[in-house]
Structures are given as structure tokens and as C-alpha cells.
Amino acid sequence: MSYTVGQVAGFAGVTVRTLHHYDEIGLLVPGERSGAGHRRYGDADLDRLQKILFYRELGFPLDEVAALLDGEATGQTDPRAHLRRQHELLTARIGKLQKMAAAVEHAMEARRMGIDLTPEERFEVFGDKDPEQYAEEAGQRWGGTEAYAESQRRAARYGKADWQRMQAEADDWGGRYAALVTAAEPPAGARAMDMAEEHRRHISAWFYDCPHEMHRCLAVMYVSDERFKVHYDTMAPGLAAHLKEAIEANAARHAV
């Protein structure tokens, strides 16, 4: 059975013009011609075309493809060795593409988390704190919640200036709350509750709507999760527990 140039173009996903070019340069000369002189391709031609397209996909120039295939056709290249070479090339290509895919996925995740900054900009904004350190865990723990989705939508819009302003507000709050703890202000006192409310509003303004009950849940995490506890206690010893009590007192105050 033989096929027209149009049929082969459809099979292979190439243009008729491409097949004409391959014929003109001797890379793929059809085995037959119709009575009217039209190209007709047989099974052997289709097999050769498949190999051509394989090497083209790997980036080989046409002259090198011709040399490889002609060597096989004349017996200079063992067909088994040819298949091994194809396998090696394809495996190498897969490895390269996997690395490229991993790099793209990393960039996509960074963008999804709203951290579209260069390493230098990240250090300038966040210091030695990695803003993506817990990104995967956050997605696993809260990925199905509306709060998490809203946080991602907002963060994706932030640029360097936004992150700098957010971080400056957080640092300013941390310094003031540390001074409050050092001064032995009670957690249920007006100043501590006011700062707990400021903390809640900061979350609502920058990431997601944080009602008082949700804020209380976060407060429990601040003391139960060692990483959060260390983060807050680094500001002042005992600050995490103090903040938890202040958040609870503030929530109770607003529930009345």
C-alpha cells in the first residue's frame, strides 16, 4: 500500500511543503510515483520519516539526520546500535526536559506564592528569613480553604515595595510588642489587647480576612508549633505565650 503526500502529511503532523523539501534535498525520496508523477509513499518511507522526525525533535540539523539514516541504510550502522543511540539520545533529552520542567515549576510556585523577587531583593526585604520555607506545608494544611486562596490572590499582586511595606509594619509591631512584654504589661491589659487587635488587622489587610475566632486558632499555633514559638520568642522571651493570651483576651472583649 502506498500513500499520497497529503495523507502522509496528515499522519506525521507535518506540512506538504516539508515533505516536498525533504524530497528535493534527498532526505526522504518517495519510493513510488503515480502515473501522473505524483509522490507515493510506502511503509519503508514512513519508517524513514519517523526516524527523521525523531532526530529533528532532538535538534539534529538535516544534514546530520541524512548521514545517520544513510549509514544505517548502507549497513555502515547496525540497526540495533542505531536503536540504542536513539534510546540514549531520548533518555538524555528526557533528563534535560525534566530539569527544565522542575525549574519552571519552581518559578511558577514562587509566582503563585507572590514572591516574584530576585534573591538579592528577597534578602533585602526579608533578611535571612525564607518566605517560601513553609509554602508547601501551608498549601497542604490550608490549601482547600478560602482564606488560603484569598492569601494567594493578594500575594500574587504584590511587588517589592509592597513586601517591604508589609515587612516594615510587621517589624515595627514586633519591636513595640517586645517592649510591652519586657515592661511586664499584662496580656489582658488594654495595651496588649490593642496590639493583639493590630496584629489581627495586619493579617486581614495583607493576606486574608481574619475574624477573632480564626485569630484565636492562630494563637494556639503560635505556642504549639515550635517554629512559630521560636519566631515570636526571639523578639522577647515568652512573647509567644503572652501574645496568645492577649489574642484570646481581645477576642473575648470583642465577643461581648
C-alpha positions as CSV (number, residue, x, y, z in Angstrom):
1,M,0.0,0.0,0.0
2,S,1.2,3.5,-0.7
3,Y,0.0,6.9,0.4
4,T,-0.2,10.4,-1.1
5,V,1.8,13.3,0.1
6,G,-1.3,14.8,1.7
7,Q,-2.1,11.6,3.6
8,V,1.5,11.3,4.9
9,A,1.5,14.9,6.0
10,G,-1.7,14.2,7.9
11,F,-0.2,11.0,9.5
12,A,3.0,12.7,10.6
13,G,1.7,16.1,11.6
14,V,4.0,17.9,9.1
15,T,3.2,20.1,6.1
16,V,3.1,19.0,2.5
17,R,5.7,21.7,1.9
18,T,8.1,20.0,4.4
19,L,7.7,16.7,2.6
20,H,8.4,18.3,-0.7
21,H,11.6,19.9,0.8
22,Y,12.8,16.5,2.1
23,D,12.3,15.1,-1.3
24,E,14.2,17.9,-3.0
25,I,17.2,17.6,-0.7
26,G,17.2,13.8,-1.0
27,L,16.4,13.2,2.7
28,L,13.1,11.4,2.0
29,V,12.6,10.5,-1.6
30,P,9.2,8.7,-2.1
31,G,9.6,5.1,-3.3
32,E,7.0,5.4,-6.0
33,R,5.4,7.9,-8.3
34,S,1.9,7.7,-9.7
35,G,1.2,7.7,-13.5
36,A,0.7,11.4,-13.3
37,G,4.1,11.8,-11.5
38,H,2.6,12.4,-8.0
39,R,4.6,11.3,-5.0
40,R,3.5,7.9,-3.4
41,Y,5.0,6.8,0.0
42,G,5.3,3.2,1.1
43,D,5.9,1.7,4.5
44,A,9.6,2.0,4.3
45,D,9.3,5.7,3.5
46,L,7.0,6.1,6.5
47,D,9.6,4.3,8.7
48,R,12.4,6.7,7.5
49,L,10.1,9.7,8.1
50,Q,9.5,8.6,11.6
51,K,13.3,8.5,12.2
52,I,13.8,11.9,10.6
53,L,11.2,13.4,12.8
54,F,12.7,11.8,15.9
55,Y,16.1,13.3,15.2
56,R,14.6,16.7,14.3
57,E,12.8,16.7,17.6
58,L,16.2,16.2,19.3
59,G,17.5,19.2,17.4
60,F,19.7,17.5,14.8
61,P,20.3,19.5,11.6
62,L,19.0,17.9,8.4
63,D,22.5,17.1,7.0
64,E,23.3,15.1,10.2
65,V,20.0,13.3,10.1
66,A,20.7,12.3,6.5
67,A,24.2,11.0,7.4
68,L,22.8,8.9,10.3
69,L,20.0,7.4,8.2
70,D,22.1,6.8,5.1
71,G,24.7,5.0,7.3
72,E,22.0,2.7,8.6
73,A,20.7,2.1,5.0
74,T,24.1,1.1,3.6
75,G,24.8,-1.2,6.5
76,Q,27.5,1.0,8.0
77,T,25.4,1.4,11.1
78,D,24.0,-1.6,12.9
79,P,20.2,-1.2,13.3
80,R,20.5,-2.3,16.9
81,A,23.2,0.2,17.5
82,H,21.0,2.8,15.9
83,L,18.1,2.0,18.2
84,R,20.5,2.1,21.2
85,R,21.7,5.5,20.1
86,Q,18.1,6.7,19.7
87,H,17.3,5.5,23.2
88,E,20.4,7.2,24.7
89,L,19.6,10.5,23.0
90,L,16.0,10.3,24.0
91,T,16.9,9.5,27.7
92,A,19.3,12.4,27.7
93,R,16.5,14.7,26.2
94,I,14.1,13.5,28.9
95,G,16.5,14.3,31.6
96,K,17.1,17.8,30.3
97,L,13.4,18.4,29.9
98,Q,12.7,17.2,33.4
99,K,15.3,19.7,34.8
100,M,13.7,22.4,32.7
101,A,10.2,21.5,34.0
102,A,11.5,21.5,37.6
103,A,12.9,25.0,37.1
104,V,9.7,26.2,35.6
105,E,7.6,24.6,38.4
106,H,9.8,26.4,40.9
107,A,9.3,29.7,39.2
108,M,5.5,29.1,39.0
109,E,5.3,28.2,42.7
110,A,7.3,31.3,43.6
111,R,5.0,33.4,41.5
112,R,1.9,31.7,42.9
113,M,3.2,32.5,46.4
114,G,3.6,36.1,45.3
115,I,7.4,36.0,45.9
116,D,8.4,37.3,42.5
117,L,11.7,38.7,43.6
118,T,15.3,38.2,42.8
119,P,17.5,36.6,45.6
120,E,19.0,40.0,46.3
121,E,15.6,41.6,46.7
122,R,14.4,38.7,48.9
123,F,17.3,39.2,51.3
124,E,16.7,43.0,51.2
125,V,13.1,42.6,52.2
126,F,13.1,39.5,54.4
127,G,16.7,39.3,55.7
128,D,17.7,35.7,56.4
129,K,14.1,34.6,56.7
130,D,12.9,32.5,53.7
131,P,9.4,33.5,52.7
132,E,8.9,30.2,50.8
133,Q,10.2,28.0,53.6
134,Y,6.8,26.7,54.6
135,A,4.9,27.3,51.4
136,E,4.4,23.7,50.5
137,E,3.3,22.8,54.1
138,A,0.9,25.8,54.1
139,G,-0.6,24.5,50.8
140,Q,-1.1,21.0,52.3
141,R,-2.6,22.2,55.6
142,W,-4.8,25.0,54.3
143,G,-4.9,24.7,50.5
144,G,-8.6,23.9,50.4
145,T,-9.7,26.9,52.5
146,E,-11.0,30.2,51.2
147,A,-8.5,32.1,53.4
148,Y,-5.6,30.3,51.8
149,A,-7.0,31.1,48.3
150,E,-7.5,34.7,49.2
151,S,-4.0,34.9,50.6
152,Q,-2.6,33.6,47.3
153,R,-4.7,36.0,45.2
154,R,-3.5,39.0,47.2
155,A,0.2,38.0,47.4
156,A,0.3,37.4,43.7
157,R,-0.3,41.1,43.2
158,Y,2.4,42.3,45.5
159,G,5.7,43.8,44.2
160,K,8.9,44.5,46.1
161,A,7.6,47.8,47.5
162,D,4.5,46.1,48.9
163,W,6.6,43.3,50.6
164,Q,8.9,46.0,52.0
165,R,6.0,47.9,53.5
166,M,4.4,44.8,54.9
167,Q,7.6,43.7,56.5
168,A,8.3,47.1,57.9
169,E,4.8,47.1,59.5
170,A,5.5,43.7,61.0
171,D,8.9,44.7,62.3
172,D,7.5,47.8,63.8
173,W,4.8,45.9,65.6
174,G,7.3,43.3,66.8
175,G,9.5,45.9,68.3
176,R,6.6,47.6,70.1
177,Y,5.2,44.3,71.4
178,A,8.6,43.1,72.6
179,A,8.9,46.4,74.6
180,L,5.4,45.8,76.1
181,V,6.4,42.2,77.2
182,T,9.7,43.5,78.6
183,A,7.8,46.1,80.6
184,A,5.7,43.3,82.1
185,E,2.4,44.6,80.7
186,P,-0.3,42.0,81.4
187,P,-1.7,40.1,78.4
188,A,-5.3,41.0,79.3
189,G,-4.3,44.7,79.7
190,A,-5.7,47.3,77.3
191,R,-2.3,47.9,75.6
192,A,-1.7,44.2,75.0
193,M,-5.2,43.7,73.7
194,D,-4.9,46.7,71.4
195,M,-1.7,45.3,69.9
196,A,-3.3,41.9,69.5
197,E,-6.1,43.6,67.6
198,E,-3.5,45.4,65.5
199,H,-1.9,42.1,64.8
200,R,-5.2,40.7,63.6
201,R,-5.9,43.6,61.3
202,H,-2.4,43.3,59.8
203,I,-3.2,39.8,58.7
204,S,-6.6,40.9,57.4
205,A,-5.1,43.8,55.5
206,W,-2.3,41.9,53.8
207,F,-3.4,38.2,53.5
208,Y,-7.0,37.2,54.3
209,D,-10.0,38.2,56.4
210,C,-9.1,37.1,59.9
211,P,-12.1,37.1,62.3
212,H,-11.4,37.0,66.0
213,E,-12.1,33.2,66.3
214,M,-9.7,32.5,63.5
215,H,-7.2,34.7,65.2
216,R,-7.6,32.6,68.4
217,C,-6.8,29.4,66.4
218,L,-3.7,31.1,65.1
219,A,-2.7,32.0,68.6
220,V,-2.8,28.3,69.6
221,M,-0.4,27.5,66.7
222,Y,2.0,30.3,67.9
223,V,2.7,28.3,71.0
224,S,2.1,24.7,69.9
225,D,4.3,24.9,66.7
226,E,7.9,25.2,67.8
227,R,8.8,27.2,64.7
228,F,6.3,29.9,65.4
229,K,7.2,29.9,69.0
230,V,10.8,30.5,68.3
231,H,9.9,33.2,65.8
232,Y,8.0,35.2,68.4
233,D,10.2,34.3,71.4
234,T,13.2,35.6,69.5
235,M,11.6,39.1,69.8
236,A,11.4,38.8,73.5
237,P,11.5,35.7,75.9
238,G,7.9,34.5,76.5
239,L,6.4,36.7,73.8
240,A,4.6,33.8,72.0
241,A,2.7,32.8,75.2
242,H,2.0,36.4,76.1
243,L,0.6,37.1,72.6
244,K,-1.6,34.0,72.7
245,E,-3.2,35.2,75.9
246,A,-3.6,38.8,74.6
247,I,-5.3,37.5,71.4
248,E,-7.7,35.4,73.5
249,A,-8.5,38.3,75.7
250,N,-9.0,40.6,72.7
251,A,-11.3,38.1,71.1
252,A,-13.3,37.8,74.3
253,R,-13.5,41.6,74.5
254,H,-15.0,41.8,71.0
255,A,-17.4,38.9,71.7
256,V,-19.2,40.9,74.4
